[in-house]
């Protein structure tokens, strides 16, 4: 592929420079999206607009108290599933008079490349900034999971960050179908389950989701064979067994 690019000069007295030719294998066009709200006349009914976005509160209420807004027009996360989540918050607030606040700390991101990239919660760096070294990191590669091996698709990787007590702070993965086999971790995080709880869930063999189970097994190995617990267990066995 050969691209001809016409670049604008930064000098005010020149309109452009000569075209530049770049040879490449792939062209990625990321034009983005813009909100189409200019012609709605929202300002006339008291709905504030800022930077071409509708201004909303934490309850997704606009500056007109009887109007709520969700989705791309509020400029938070341009995901279909984010808009769906926001819509549920609005229904509860608008129809039943609740004051539920929208939260995005359990919102997963997926980049649908081949392989897929998956993200939810804090990155390791973000977790260290908030919790210091009071975190644990668990990693599993695709070649340690039998289903990825039998599929001849071991280009997979998982990282889970937890608090020192095992509560899930963030999880990130790359691999074929990651958007499917990573959803279990979102449920566990959203409902306050510790990583070790996933180890107790019976997973059919072999599945891609076993990569999560292996990370959870690491949690138990670290818990059972390090720190004070092994010493307590040893004493217990000596006294009672």
N, C-alpha and C positions, 0 to 999 in steps of 0.2 A: 504494500500500500504506500502510495506517495501522496503527501499532503502539501498543498501550497497555501501558506499562511501570510496574510497581509497584516503587518503589525503597525499600530499607530505609534508615532513618535511621542516621547514625553516632552519634546521641545515645542514651545508654543508657536514658533515660526515655521514649523514643518507639519504638514498634514499626515504624512505617512512615509515609511521607508519602503524599500523594495521588498518583494515577496520572499519568504523563506521556505525552502523545501525540506521537509522532514520525512524520512522513510521509517515506517513502523509496521508492525504485524496487526495491531488492533487499535481501534479508535473508540474511546469511551466518551460519550456525550452526556454530561450531567447539567442540564439546563435549569433544573429546579422547577418550582411551581410558585405561582402568585395567587393571592386571594382575589376573587372576582366579586368584590363588594362595593365598588365605587358608585355604581348606578342604583343602589338600593335606597339611598336617602336615609341611611340609619341615623345620621346626626340630627335630622329633623324630628326624630321621635325620642331623642335623648340617649342614643347608644353611642358611646365614645369610641372613636377610632384612633389608634396610635401606630405609626409605622406600618400602615396598611393592614393592621390586624384589629380585631374586635377585642376591646379590653374587658376582661372578666375577673371576678373575684375567685377565691379558692373554692367557692361553691358553684362556680361557672355561671354566676349571675352577672349580667351586663349592668351598665350604669342606669338602664331602665329596669326598675325592679321586677317587672313582670315578663322580662325577656331574658332567656338564657342562650348561650352559644356553645357549640362543641365543634371538634374537628379542626381541619386545617386553618379555618378562618380565625382561630384564637392564637395560632402560632406556637403552640406548645410542641407536640410531636405529630409529624405528618404520617401517621400510620393508621390504617383502617381499624386495627384492633384498639388503638388508643381512642379513636372517636367512639367506638362501641362502648368502651369502658366509661368515657365521659357521658355518653348518652344514658347509661344506667344511673349515674350519679344525678343527672338532671331530672330523670323521671321521679326518683325518690324525693328530690327537693321541690320540684315544681308541683307535683300532684299531691304529695303527702305533707308538705310543709316542713320537711326536714332540713337540716343544715349540714349535710354530709360534705366533706371536703374531698376534692379529687386528689389522689396520690398516684405517683408514678414510680415508686421505689421497687415495685414488683413487675414493672412493664418490660417484657422481653423485646429484644431487637434481633432481627434476622437479616443477614445479607444473603440474598438468594443467588450466590455464585456456585460454582462447582469446584471444590466442596463448599457447603454452606457455613457461614459464621454465625454464632449464636452468643448473645450477651444478655445478662440480667444482673441488676444490682451493682455493687461496687467493684471496681478493678482492684488488683492487689495494691497498687500505689495509693489509690483513694482510701482503701481500708487502713493502710499503714499511717496515712495522714490523720485519720480519725481515731484509730485505736493503738497507734504505736506498734510495738512488737507483740501486743496481746492478741495475735491472730494465728491461725493455722492455715496452711496451704496444702491442698491435696491435688496430685496430678496423675493422670492415667493416659497412656498412649494407645492408639488403635491396635497396635500389634500385640497388646496384652489382652485383647478381647477376642474370643474365639469367633464370634460372628463376623467381625471385620476381617479376620484372617481368612475364613472360609469364603467370604465374598470377594477376596483378593482386592480389598479396598482399605488398607490399613492407614491411609492418610487421614487419621483422626486423632484428636487430642482434646483432653478435658482438663480444666483447672477449676477448683472450687475453693473459695475463701470463706472461712468461718471465724467466729469469735473463739476465744480459748475454751469456751464451754460448748462449742459445737453448733451454735446457731449460724445459719447460712447468711453470709453478707453479700456474696456475689458468686456468679458462676459463668464460665465462658468456655466455648467449645468450637471446634472446627471439625467437619466431617460430613459425609454423605447422609442426608436426612436428619441433620442435627436439629432442625426445627420440630421434628417429631419426638425423637428420643430424649430431648432435653426438657420437655414440658413437665416431667415429673418433679424436677428440681424447683420449678416455679411454684407448683402447688405446695411443696414442702416449705419453701421460704415464706410464701404468703400466709400460711397458717401456723407459722412459728415452730415447725418441727426442726429438730436437730438433724444434722447430716447422718448420724448414726441410726436414725429411725428408718432410713431408706434401706439399710442393710437388713432390717427385719422384714422387709417386704419380699415376698417370694416372686422372683422374676423367672419366667419361662426360659429354658435354655435351648438353643443359644439366641440371644437377642442383642441388638445394638445397645439397648438400655442397660445391659450389664455393665457398661462403662461407668454408670453412676453407682451401681452396686459395689463395684471394685473400689471406687473412691470412698464410699461409706465403710467398706471393710477396713480400709486404711485407718479410718477414724478409730475403729474399735481396737485395732492392733496397737495403735499409739496409746490409746487409753488404758488398755489392759496390761501392756508390757513396758510402760514407762511411768515415771513419777512415783507417787506414794501407793497407788492401788496395788501393784505387784507385792509390795511389802506387806500390806494388809491381808492380801489373799494368802500369802505364804503363812502368816501367823494364824489365819483362820483354819487353814488345812492342818497345821500342826496341832492346833487345840481341839478341833472338832472332828477331824477325819483320821 
